[in-house]
């Protein structure tokens, strides 16, 4: 499966913090840099792409979980 460099960076961050919420700000700063800290639409677009590549049913994600108003979380395997 091909991931863009940005998708890969996002996934690596989520894997490093698996099971924990990673805030919008943290993801934006670590992937795009400090100047992007308020650009949440960047995240929405990239997470949409990741879900379409990684989730069986992207509209009902099992792994890439949105924490409304806070950030995203990679669900740990149970």
Secondary structure, 3 states (H helix, E strand, C coil): CCCCHHHHHHHHHHHHCCCCEEEHHHHHHHHHCHHHCCCHHHHHHHHHHHHHHHCCCHHHCCCEEEECCCEEEECCCC
